């Protein structure tokens, strides 16, 4: 795992429309509080990443991207909350590399974030489904990559969602990329 993709708990790295700039422990606090408001409700915890090329930054070593990872907690039938963080990645030469970078960013984030959230919940976790949303779909240039990236996600023990169900990546993260 690339240490540049992990945010140490004390660093301000997340944004929220409601709460502003946050540290990872703040994000965990707000998600935990949201889960505990209605502990018998059904939830989805969603992680998705999207990217956009940084303008004017195509160099001899490939494209430079702004990658945005969003974490959403959705209380089914009652709304939700989301938070996001932005990272830069360089040396991206193709659409395949871009999709792999997005998928790996989500996976690496999940491997860091989920254990911290579970520890914070201290065994009192409400019913939630964890999903990794991948910005690929049956229509468009990414259709040939679906099996590959879904295999990456499911092979690591997570549920993968693709477009049109991948709103965590294709809508929320995309909005901030």
C-alpha positions as CSV (number, residue, x, y, z in Angstrom):
1,X,0.0,0.0,0.0
2,X,1.3,3.4,-1.0
3,X,1.8,5.5,2.2
4,X,0.9,8.6,0.3
5,X,-2.6,7.3,-0.1
6,X,-3.1,6.9,3.6
7,X,-3.9,9.9,5.7
8,X,-2.7,9.8,9.3
9,X,-5.5,10.3,11.7
10,X,-4.4,13.7,12.8
11,X,-4.1,15.3,9.4
12,X,-6.8,17.5,8.0
13,X,-7.6,15.8,4.8
14,X,-11.4,15.5,4.4
15,X,-14.1,18.0,3.4
16,X,-17.7,18.1,4.2
17,X,-20.3,20.6,3.1
18,X,-21.8,20.5,6.6
19,X,-18.7,20.4,8.8
20,X,-15.9,21.9,6.7
21,X,-12.3,20.6,6.9
22,X,-11.9,17.5,9.0
23,X,-9.4,15.0,10.3
24,X,-10.1,11.3,9.8
25,X,-11.1,10.9,13.5
26,X,-13.7,13.7,12.9
27,X,-15.1,11.8,10.0
28,X,-15.3,8.7,12.1
29,X,-17.0,10.6,14.9
30,X,-19.7,12.1,12.6
31,X,-20.4,8.7,10.9
32,X,-20.6,7.0,14.3
33,X,-22.9,9.6,15.6
34,X,-25.1,9.3,12.5
35,X,-25.2,5.5,12.8
36,X,-26.1,5.7,16.5
37,X,-29.0,8.1,16.0
38,X,-31.1,5.3,14.6
39,X,-29.3,2.0,15.5
40,X,-32.1,-0.2,14.2
41,X,-32.1,1.4,10.7
42,X,-30.5,-0.2,7.7
43,X,-27.4,1.5,6.3
44,X,-25.0,1.5,3.4
45,X,-21.4,2.6,3.9
46,X,-20.1,3.5,0.4
47,X,-16.6,4.3,-0.7
48,X,-16.0,5.6,-4.3
49,X,-13.3,7.4,-6.2
50,X,-13.4,9.5,-9.4
51,X,-10.7,11.6,-11.0
52,X,-10.3,14.4,-13.5
53,X,-7.2,15.5,-15.3
54,X,-5.6,18.6,-13.8
55,X,-5.9,21.3,-16.4
56,X,-2.7,22.1,-18.4
57,X,-0.8,19.2,-16.7
58,X,-0.1,16.7,-19.4
59,X,3.7,16.2,-19.4
60,X,6.1,13.7,-21.0
61,X,5.4,11.3,-18.1
62,X,1.7,11.2,-18.7
63,X,-1.4,12.9,-17.2
64,X,-1.7,14.3,-13.7
65,X,-5.0,13.6,-12.0
66,X,-7.0,14.9,-9.1
67,X,-8.4,11.8,-7.4
68,X,-11.4,12.3,-5.1
69,X,-12.4,9.6,-2.7
70,X,-15.9,10.0,-1.1
71,X,-17.2,8.1,1.9
72,X,-21.0,8.1,2.2
73,X,-23.2,6.7,5.0
74,X,-26.8,6.3,3.8
75,X,-29.6,5.5,6.2
76,X,-32.0,3.8,3.8
77,X,-35.2,5.9,3.5
78,X,-33.8,8.7,5.7
79,X,-30.9,10.4,3.8
80,X,-27.2,10.4,4.6
81,X,-23.9,12.1,5.0
82,X,-20.8,12.2,2.9
83,X,-17.2,13.3,3.2
84,X,-14.4,13.5,0.6
85,X,-10.7,14.0,0.2
86,X,-8.6,14.9,-2.8
87,X,-5.2,13.5,-3.8
88,X,-3.0,14.1,-6.8
89,X,-1.5,11.3,-8.8
90,X,0.9,11.7,-11.8
91,X,2.2,9.5,-14.5
92,X,-1.2,8.2,-15.8
93,X,-0.9,7.2,-19.4
94,X,-4.2,5.5,-20.3
95,X,-7.8,5.1,-19.3
96,X,-6.9,1.7,-17.9
97,X,-4.3,3.2,-15.6
98,X,-6.8,5.9,-14.5
99,X,-9.5,3.4,-13.6
100,X,-6.9,1.2,-11.8
101,X,-5.7,4.3,-9.8
102,X,-9.3,5.1,-8.8
103,X,-10.1,1.6,-7.8
104,X,-6.9,1.1,-5.8
105,X,-7.5,4.5,-4.1
106,X,-10.9,3.3,-2.9
107,X,-9.5,-0.1,-1.8
108,X,-6.6,1.4,0.1
109,X,-8.9,3.8,1.8
110,X,-11.3,1.0,2.8
111,X,-8.4,-1.0,4.3
112,X,-7.5,2.0,6.5
113,X,-10.9,3.4,7.2
114,X,-13.1,0.4,7.9
115,X,-11.0,-1.0,10.8
116,X,-10.8,2.4,12.4
117,X,-14.6,2.8,12.2
118,X,-15.2,-0.7,13.5
119,X,-12.9,0.0,16.4
120,X,-14.8,3.2,17.2
121,X,-18.1,1.4,17.1
122,X,-16.7,-1.0,19.7
123,X,-18.8,-4.0,18.6
124,X,-22.0,-2.0,18.6
125,X,-22.2,-1.7,14.8
126,X,-25.7,-1.2,13.3
127,X,-26.7,-3.2,10.3
128,X,-24.7,-1.7,7.3
129,X,-23.6,-2.9,3.9
130,X,-20.2,-1.9,2.8
131,X,-19.8,-1.1,-0.9
132,X,-17.0,0.0,-3.1
133,X,-18.3,2.1,-6.1
134,X,-16.3,1.9,-9.3
135,X,-16.6,4.4,-12.1
136,X,-17.1,1.8,-14.9
137,X,-20.2,0.7,-16.7
138,X,-21.7,-1.3,-19.6
139,X,-21.9,1.8,-21.8
140,X,-18.7,3.6,-22.8
141,X,-15.0,3.1,-22.9
142,X,-14.8,1.3,-19.6
143,X,-17.1,-1.6,-20.3
144,X,-14.1,-3.9,-21.2
145,X,-12.6,-3.3,-17.7
146,X,-15.6,-4.2,-15.6
147,X,-14.6,-7.8,-14.8
148,X,-11.0,-6.8,-14.0
149,X,-11.8,-4.0,-11.5
150,X,-14.8,-5.8,-10.0
151,X,-12.5,-8.8,-9.5
152,X,-10.0,-6.6,-7.7
153,X,-12.7,-5.3,-5.3
154,X,-14.4,-8.7,-4.6
155,X,-11.1,-10.5,-4.4
156,X,-10.3,-8.2,-1.5
157,X,-13.5,-9.1,0.3
158,X,-15.7,-6.1,-0.6
159,X,-18.9,-5.7,-2.6
160,X,-18.4,-3.9,-5.9
161,X,-21.0,-1.7,-7.6
162,X,-20.6,-0.3,-11.1
163,X,-22.6,2.3,-13.1
164,X,-25.5,3.0,-12.9
165,X,-25.4,1.9,-9.2
166,X,-22.0,3.4,-8.5
167,X,-23.2,6.9,-7.5
168,X,-20.5,7.2,-4.8
169,X,-17.9,7.4,-7.5
170,X,-19.8,8.6,-10.6
171,X,-21.9,11.4,-8.8
172,X,-20.6,12.3,-5.4
173,X,-16.8,11.9,-5.9
174,X,-17.1,13.3,-9.5
175,X,-18.8,16.4,-8.1
176,X,-15.6,17.3,-6.1
177,X,-12.9,16.0,-8.5
